Amino acid sequence: MIESLSLPVELIVRTGGVTIRRACIDDLRALMRLLSDDPISASRGDVNTADDEPAYARGLERVIADPSNDLVVAEDDGRVVGMLQLTVIPGLARRGSTRLLVEAVRVAGDRRSTGIGGAMMRWVMDAAARATGSDLVQLTSDAARTDAHRFYTRLGFVDSHVGFKYRVGEN
């Protein structure tokens, strides 16, 4: 948990408002649904089955316990409708800059294009970056996510780097 983040926070979206707050273990099934609702994540094995619940629970517990990480959910009327993970990365490059890494940005399929994702990302770019002392907010996005790329560009992100992944055990 990134202690410097002040949560919960109310965000205004086109359909009214949502609350962003820290995820807890009780959110596990909702988080699994958000991940499996995404076709690219589902193709990588993110599924919403009881057999997979222990693996997701271990992952969520590790994120929650790590002081450099936070998993934030967007909640609307008691329903988790969005999520994202934040990781603070101290560094030497850029004169000792701290980076705020954003991962696993997801919005429920029936709530996409309502402003939830944009509101969450603007909160990251403003309040979360400032609270964590970050000089740079960065993220990666699968090359197939062309809609997401347009979304991030509209928010002011620049596609300045090429990312690489190495899957352990497959090479």
Phi, psi and omega in degrees: 000128178277103188298334184284349179279127179266106182228152005280164179222141176269133177240141178267130176231173183302331183266008181131248181214156173227157175253129171258137183210169177290140175288152175228170184300333178293344179274359190307308183297322178295321179294319177299320178296317180298317180293315183285341179289343182268121184302321181291316177298318180298322180292341178267000177107002177284103182236165184245070179236155179298328179297330182271350184304318179300322180294315178295322179297317178299317180297314180296318179298321178295317179297312182300324183280343185273119183293348178266000184234156171210145172243120186249138177242152171257128184238135178231114178053045177084356181254130175284118184242000179198162179203159167196153178251140178241138176227127176270126182238104174287152182204176177260325182298158182056045176060042177080027183293149172259136180249146173247112181268132179250129180226163170051047177284120181219143172231139180306141184307320181280359180241003177294150181068025175253358179100358182295310180300316179297317179295318178297315182292323176295323176298318178300311186293334182256281189293312183293318179298316180294315183297328181267000181069027183276139177265344186213134172253128182225158179204163169243156180216133180307139182302334181281350184273065184296324177296318178296322180297318177297319178302310181294323177297317178300329179281351178107002177287149181243133178277076190266348185228163171251130181262152178230147177230146175232118182269111182296134177090353180251356183242000000 
